[in-house]
Amino acid sequence: MNTAIQKTNRKLTEKQQSFLDNLIQTGGDPKLAAELAGYSGNHYQVIQTLKEEIVDLASDVLARSAPQAAFKLVEVMTSDDAIPQVSTKLQAAQTILDRVGVSKKERLDVNHNVNGGIFVLPEKRTIDIDIEDVEYASEEEE
């Protein structure tokens, strides 16, 4: 049947592919999917082995639901009638769209104002002054 999309380069056994296909058919019930694929006993082992493929499958399910979620948002927005559980439905639709990457774009505006900058002073030089040659002005002369 191979309805599950395989994104990894790993070659799956027929039983593993059957599990993924059955996971879709059962609405995400891993225990029932494992039984239908012929696994006996602990289905947690199968989940651990196929973890990456299961996550890919979940992403695909959300991507397929994205158009329905978008239409639900528009329906709620344009409806004049009361819609039961509207806030829950809106939240679910928005969550699906967020998870598949259809969401509002966040803009980050970075402004950096610099007052001043680097001030380079000239090289220090020592000047030899003989104190005896310096004349001081007295306060009376001013």
C-alpha positions as CSV (number, residue, x, y, z in Angstrom):
1,M,0.0,0.0,0.0
2,N,2.8,2.4,0.9
3,T,0.6,5.4,1.8
4,A,3.1,6.6,4.4
5,I,5.7,8.9,2.9
6,Q,9.2,7.8,3.5
7,K,11.6,10.7,4.0
8,T,14.5,8.9,5.5
9,N,17.1,7.0,3.4
10,R,16.6,3.9,5.5
11,K,15.1,0.9,3.8
12,L,12.1,-0.3,5.8
13,T,10.9,-3.9,6.1
14,E,7.5,-4.8,4.8
15,K,6.3,-5.2,8.3
16,Q,7.6,-1.7,9.3
17,Q,6.0,-0.1,6.3
18,S,2.8,-1.9,7.1
19,F,2.9,-0.5,10.6
20,L,3.2,3.1,9.3
21,D,0.4,2.5,6.8
22,N,-1.8,1.1,9.5
23,L,-0.9,4.0,11.8
24,I,-2.6,6.2,9.3
25,Q,-5.6,3.8,8.8
26,T,-6.2,3.6,12.6
27,G,-6.1,7.3,13.1
28,G,-2.8,7.2,15.0
29,D,-3.4,4.2,17.3
30,P,0.1,2.6,17.6
31,K,-1.0,-0.5,19.5
32,L,-3.7,-1.4,16.9
33,A,-1.3,-0.5,14.0
34,A,1.3,-2.9,15.4
35,E,-1.2,-5.7,15.8
36,L,-2.5,-5.2,12.2
37,A,1.1,-5.2,10.9
38,G,1.8,-8.5,12.6
39,Y,3.8,-7.4,15.5
40,S,3.2,-9.3,18.7
41,G,3.8,-8.1,22.1
42,N,5.3,-4.7,22.9
43,H,4.4,-2.0,20.4
44,Y,6.7,0.5,22.2
45,Q,9.7,-1.3,20.6
46,V,8.3,-0.7,17.2
47,I,7.7,3.0,18.0
48,Q,11.3,3.4,19.2
49,T,12.6,1.8,16.0
50,L,10.5,3.9,13.7
51,K,10.5,7.1,15.8
52,E,11.9,9.3,13.0
53,E,9.5,7.9,10.4
54,I,6.5,8.4,12.8
55,V,7.5,12.1,13.4
56,D,7.7,12.6,9.6
57,L,4.3,11.0,9.2
58,A,2.8,13.3,11.9
59,S,4.3,16.3,10.0
60,D,2.6,15.0,6.8
61,V,-0.7,14.6,8.6
62,L,-0.5,18.2,9.8
63,A,0.5,19.5,6.3
64,R,-2.5,17.7,4.8
65,S,-4.8,19.3,7.4
66,A,-3.4,22.8,6.9
67,P,-5.8,23.8,4.1
68,Q,-8.8,22.7,6.2
69,A,-7.4,24.7,9.1
70,A,-7.1,27.8,6.8
71,F,-10.6,27.4,5.6
72,K,-11.9,27.0,9.2
73,L,-10.3,30.4,10.1
74,V,-11.9,32.0,7.1
75,E,-15.3,30.4,7.9
76,V,-15.2,31.6,11.5
77,M,-14.2,35.1,10.3
78,T,-17.0,35.4,7.7
79,S,-19.8,33.6,9.6
80,D,-22.7,35.6,11.0
81,D,-24.0,32.5,12.8
82,A,-22.9,31.3,16.2
83,I,-20.4,28.5,15.9
84,P,-20.2,26.0,18.8
85,Q,-16.8,25.8,20.5
86,V,-15.5,28.5,18.2
87,S,-12.5,29.4,20.4
88,T,-11.3,25.8,20.6
89,K,-11.7,25.4,16.9
90,L,-9.8,28.6,16.2
91,Q,-7.0,27.6,18.5
92,A,-6.7,24.2,16.9
93,A,-6.7,25.6,13.4
94,Q,-4.1,28.2,14.4
95,T,-1.9,25.6,16.0
96,I,-1.9,23.4,12.9
97,L,-1.0,26.4,10.7
98,D,1.8,27.4,13.1
99,R,3.2,23.9,13.1
100,V,3.3,23.6,9.4
101,G,4.9,27.0,9.0
102,V,2.0,29.1,8.0
103,S,1.9,31.8,10.6
104,K,2.2,35.5,11.0
105,K,5.7,36.8,10.2
106,E,7.5,38.4,13.1
107,R,9.6,41.4,12.3
108,L,12.5,42.4,14.4
109,D,13.4,46.0,14.1
110,V,16.8,46.7,15.4
111,N,17.8,50.4,15.8
112,H,21.2,51.2,17.2
113,N,22.0,54.9,17.9
114,V,25.5,55.7,18.7
115,N,26.3,58.9,20.6
116,G,29.9,59.6,20.3
117,G,32.5,57.2,19.1
118,I,36.1,56.5,19.4
119,F,38.3,59.5,20.0
120,V,42.0,59.1,19.2
121,L,44.4,61.2,21.2
122,P,47.8,62.1,19.8
123,E,50.9,60.4,21.1
124,K,52.1,61.6,24.5
125,R,55.4,63.5,24.4
126,T,57.4,64.6,27.3
127,I,58.7,68.1,27.3
128,D,61.6,69.1,29.5
129,I,60.9,72.4,31.1
130,D,63.3,74.1,33.5
131,I,61.2,75.4,36.3
132,E,63.5,78.4,36.8
133,D,62.7,79.6,33.3
134,V,59.0,79.8,34.0
135,E,57.5,83.1,35.0
136,Y,54.4,83.3,37.1
137,A,51.9,86.0,36.9
138,S,50.9,87.4,40.2
139,E,47.2,88.0,41.1
140,E,47.9,91.8,41.2
141,E,49.1,91.8,37.5
142,E,45.8,90.4,36.3
